Amino acid sequence: MNLTLTIATWNLDRAAATPNVRTQAMHEQIPAVKADIWVLTETHEGFALSGYRPLSTPDASRQQKGRKTTMLWVREDWAMQEIPVFPNLPEREDPARTWPSFTVSSRDTAPAVCAIVETPGGKLLVYGTVITYFGDKSPWGTTGNHQEQLRSTKAHHQDWDRLRNAYPELPFIVAGDFDATCDERNYPAKKTCDALRAAIAENGLVCLSKAHKIDHICVSAEHCGPCDVLIFHPTYFSPWSNKTVTVSDHHGVAVTVTVQG
């Protein structure tokens, strides 16, 4: 394999189910990136991308119907086969959550999606996810700051290790909202960032989005060739606040990389 492609990830900060000026600004930005693969987080099934085929997490629990934690969008001329995530978790959460958490606790509330993507240059293993935020209080609102985020990071570490062992020959791409930086500024906490860096390094991944951001794209080191990184943060004029504001509270990240194998 020697394939150059563009992967992008963007947290849409609860994209609306119906069109409005904010979602219009999102739809103007997305084609400009010209990505082959998108990982959209905190999105909605009603926010669809033309020219792509989707794979999504279950509806986000304790949120509006149709709200999705993560959606993987792959160009429509590439085939995609879903691969299970967190297979060792219970099928359903019991008791049902009372808090809108992104914690890894059951398969029916899992924040991740994974697929084998067939490209003209060969197969890729693509994983999109949200690692929960610093202040998540667990699905039942019972824990303190950083505990759930650390638990979620370690659960992802184990899931990535499982997939790397199951598909050692495939280039592995992980993207999404990790809610922590990979740089030396250690946001939101050093313990969490250390756990994230360990999950990336110990699974043979390289983080290509090394800016002081919390949304990342990682590629298996042995398959990662030259790359270019684009950070975007568009704005629009809000009729609700009567001023220009950012489309999302997250920066988007796109990486054009040559995948070798």
C-alpha positions as CSV (number, residue, x, y, z in Angstrom):
1,M,0.0,0.0,0.0
2,N,1.1,3.5,-0.8
3,L,-2.1,5.6,-0.5
4,T,-2.3,9.4,0.2
5,L,-5.6,10.3,1.8
6,T,-7.2,13.0,4.0
7,I,-8.7,12.1,7.4
8,A,-10.6,14.8,9.4
9,T,-12.3,15.0,12.8
10,W,-14.5,17.7,14.2
11,N,-16.7,17.9,17.3
12,L,-19.8,19.6,16.2
13,D,-20.9,20.6,19.7
14,R,-24.4,19.1,19.4
15,A,-25.2,19.7,15.8
16,A,-28.9,20.5,15.3
17,A,-31.2,17.9,13.7
18,T,-32.7,20.5,11.4
19,P,-31.0,23.1,9.2
20,N,-30.1,26.5,10.5
21,V,-27.4,29.1,10.0
22,R,-25.0,27.2,12.2
23,T,-25.4,23.9,10.4
24,Q,-25.2,25.7,7.1
25,A,-21.7,27.1,8.2
26,M,-20.7,23.5,9.1
27,H,-21.8,22.2,5.6
28,E,-19.8,25.0,4.0
29,Q,-16.6,24.1,5.9
30,I,-16.8,20.3,5.4
31,P,-16.5,20.2,1.6
32,A,-13.7,22.7,1.7
33,V,-11.5,20.2,3.7
34,K,-11.9,17.5,0.9
35,A,-11.6,14.6,3.3
36,D,-11.9,11.0,2.3
37,I,-12.9,10.0,5.8
38,W,-14.6,12.1,8.5
39,V,-15.0,11.3,12.2
40,L,-17.7,13.7,13.5
41,T,-18.4,13.8,17.2
42,E,-21.3,15.2,19.3
43,T,-23.3,15.1,16.1
44,H,-26.8,14.1,15.0
45,E,-28.1,11.5,12.5
46,G,-30.0,14.3,10.7
47,F,-26.7,16.1,10.0
48,A,-25.8,14.1,6.8
49,L,-22.8,14.4,4.5
50,S,-23.5,14.1,0.8
51,G,-21.1,11.7,-1.0
52,Y,-20.3,9.6,2.1
53,R,-21.7,6.5,3.7
54,P,-22.1,6.5,7.6
55,L,-21.5,4.3,10.5
56,S,-22.6,5.5,13.9
57,T,-22.7,4.8,17.6
58,P,-26.1,4.1,19.2
59,D,-28.2,7.2,20.1
60,A,-26.4,9.1,22.9
61,S,-28.2,8.2,26.1
62,R,-30.0,10.9,28.1
63,Q,-29.9,13.2,25.1
64,Q,-32.2,14.3,22.3
65,K,-33.3,11.4,20.0
66,G,-31.0,10.9,17.1
67,R,-28.0,12.5,18.9
68,K,-24.8,10.5,18.1
69,T,-21.6,10.6,20.1
70,T,-19.6,9.5,17.1
71,M,-20.3,9.1,13.4
72,L,-17.8,7.8,10.9
73,W,-18.3,9.0,7.3
74,V,-16.4,7.3,4.5
75,R,-16.6,8.3,0.8
76,E,-19.4,6.4,-0.8
77,D,-17.2,4.7,-3.4
78,W,-15.2,2.9,-0.7
79,A,-16.7,-0.1,1.0
80,M,-16.9,-0.3,4.8
81,Q,-17.3,-3.3,7.2
82,E,-18.2,-2.6,10.8
83,I,-15.9,-4.1,13.5
84,P,-17.3,-4.4,17.1
85,V,-15.8,-2.2,19.8
86,F,-15.4,-3.0,23.5
87,P,-16.7,-6.6,23.0
88,N,-16.0,-7.6,26.6
89,L,-18.5,-5.0,28.0
90,P,-22.1,-5.9,29.0
91,E,-24.5,-5.6,26.1
92,R,-26.7,-3.2,28.1
93,E,-26.0,-0.7,30.9
94,D,-27.6,-1.8,34.2
95,P,-28.9,0.2,35.9
96,A,-29.7,2.7,33.1
97,R,-27.7,5.9,33.3
98,T,-29.1,9.0,34.9
99,W,-26.3,11.4,33.7
100,P,-25.4,12.3,30.1
101,S,-22.0,10.6,30.3
102,F,-19.5,9.4,27.6
103,T,-18.1,6.8,30.0
104,V,-17.2,3.4,28.5
105,S,-19.6,1.1,30.5
106,S,-21.7,-1.0,28.0
107,R,-21.9,-1.8,24.3
108,D,-25.3,0.0,23.9
109,T,-23.7,3.2,25.2
110,A,-20.3,2.9,23.6
111,P,-18.8,6.2,22.4
112,A,-16.8,4.5,19.6
113,V,-17.2,3.0,16.1
114,C,-14.7,1.0,14.1
115,A,-14.6,-0.3,10.5
116,I,-12.4,-1.9,7.9
117,V,-12.4,0.5,5.0
118,E,-11.6,-0.8,1.5
119,T,-9.7,1.9,-0.5
120,P,-8.1,1.6,-4.0
121,G,-4.8,1.2,-2.2
122,G,-5.9,-1.5,0.2
123,K,-7.7,-1.9,3.5
124,L,-7.6,0.4,6.5
125,L,-8.8,-0.1,10.1
126,V,-10.5,3.1,11.2
127,Y,-11.6,3.9,14.7
128,G,-13.6,7.0,15.7
129,T,-14.4,7.9,19.3
130,V,-15.0,10.3,22.2
131,I,-12.9,9.9,25.3
132,T,-14.9,11.5,28.0
133,Y,-14.3,14.9,29.6
134,F,-12.6,15.8,32.9
135,G,-15.8,16.7,34.7
136,D,-17.8,13.6,33.8
137,K,-19.4,12.3,37.0
138,S,-20.1,8.8,35.6
139,P,-23.4,7.5,34.1
140,W,-25.0,8.0,37.5
141,G,-23.4,11.2,38.6
142,T,-21.4,9.6,41.5
143,T,-17.7,10.1,40.9
144,G,-15.3,13.1,41.1
145,N,-13.3,15.0,38.5
146,H,-11.0,13.1,36.2
147,Q,-11.9,9.6,37.5
148,E,-14.2,8.7,34.6
149,Q,-11.9,10.3,32.0
150,L,-9.0,8.2,33.3
151,R,-11.1,5.1,33.2
152,S,-12.3,5.9,29.7
153,T,-8.7,6.5,28.5
154,K,-7.6,3.1,29.9
155,A,-10.6,1.3,28.3
156,H,-9.6,2.8,24.9
157,H,-6.0,1.7,25.5
158,Q,-7.2,-1.9,25.9
159,D,-9.6,-1.8,23.0
160,W,-6.9,-0.4,20.6
161,D,-4.5,-3.1,21.8
162,R,-7.1,-5.8,21.1
163,L,-7.6,-4.4,17.6
164,R,-3.9,-4.1,16.9
165,N,-3.5,-7.7,17.8
166,A,-6.5,-8.8,15.8
167,Y,-5.5,-6.9,12.6
168,P,-1.7,-6.5,12.8
169,E,-1.3,-6.2,9.0
170,L,-3.8,-3.3,8.6
171,P,-2.9,0.4,8.9
172,F,-4.7,1.6,12.0
173,I,-6.2,5.1,12.2
174,V,-7.7,6.5,15.4
175,A,-9.5,9.9,15.4
176,G,-11.9,11.9,17.4
177,D,-12.4,14.0,20.5
178,F,-9.9,12.7,23.2
179,D,-10.7,15.7,25.5
180,A,-7.0,15.9,26.4
181,T,-3.8,17.3,24.9
182,C,-0.8,15.3,23.8
183,D,1.7,18.1,24.4
184,E,3.7,19.1,27.4
185,R,1.0,21.6,28.7
186,N,-1.0,18.6,30.0
187,Y,-4.6,19.8,29.7
188,P,-6.8,19.0,31.6
189,A,-4.5,17.1,34.0
190,K,-1.1,15.4,33.8
191,K,-2.4,12.0,35.0
192,T,-5.0,11.9,32.2
193,C,-2.5,13.1,29.5
194,D,0.1,10.6,30.7
195,A,-2.5,7.9,30.3
196,L,-3.4,9.1,26.8
197,R,0.2,9.3,25.7
198,A,0.7,5.8,27.0
199,A,-2.3,4.5,25.1
200,I,-1.0,6.0,21.9
201,A,2.6,5.0,22.3
202,E,2.1,1.5,23.6
203,N,-0.2,0.7,20.7
204,G,2.4,1.8,18.2
205,L,0.5,4.9,17.1
206,V,1.8,8.4,16.3
207,C,-0.3,11.4,17.0
208,L,-0.2,13.7,14.0
209,S,-2.3,16.5,15.6
210,K,0.4,17.7,18.1
211,A,-0.9,21.2,18.5
212,H,-2.4,22.2,21.9
213,K,-5.7,20.8,20.9
214,I,-8.0,18.0,22.3
215,D,-9.2,16.5,19.0
216,H,-6.7,14.2,17.5
217,I,-5.8,11.9,14.6
218,C,-3.3,9.0,15.1
219,V,-1.9,6.5,12.6
220,S,0.1,3.3,13.2
221,A,3.7,4.3,13.2
222,E,4.9,1.6,10.8
223,H,2.4,2.8,8.2
224,C,2.7,6.5,8.6
225,G,4.4,8.5,5.9
226,P,4.7,12.2,5.1
227,C,1.7,14.3,6.3
228,D,0.3,17.8,6.4
229,V,-2.0,19.0,9.2
230,L,-4.8,21.6,8.9
231,I,-6.5,23.1,11.9
232,F,-9.8,24.9,11.2
233,H,-12.2,26.9,13.4
234,P,-14.8,28.7,11.2
235,T,-17.3,31.4,12.4
236,Y,-20.8,32.5,11.4
237,F,-23.1,35.4,12.3
238,S,-25.5,34.3,15.0
239,P,-29.0,35.8,14.8
240,W,-29.5,34.6,18.4
241,S,-26.6,36.6,19.9
242,N,-26.4,39.2,17.1
243,K,-22.6,38.7,16.7
244,T,-20.1,36.6,15.0
245,V,-19.3,33.4,16.9
246,T,-17.4,30.1,16.3
247,V,-19.4,27.3,14.7
248,S,-18.2,24.9,17.4
249,D,-16.3,25.1,20.7
250,H,-13.8,22.7,19.2
251,H,-11.2,23.2,16.5
252,G,-11.5,20.8,13.5
253,V,-8.4,18.8,12.5
254,A,-7.6,17.3,9.1
255,V,-4.5,15.3,8.2
256,T,-3.3,14.5,4.7
257,V,-1.0,11.5,5.1
258,T,0.6,8.9,2.9
259,V,-0.2,5.5,4.4
260,Q,2.4,2.9,3.6
261,G,2.3,-0.8,4.1
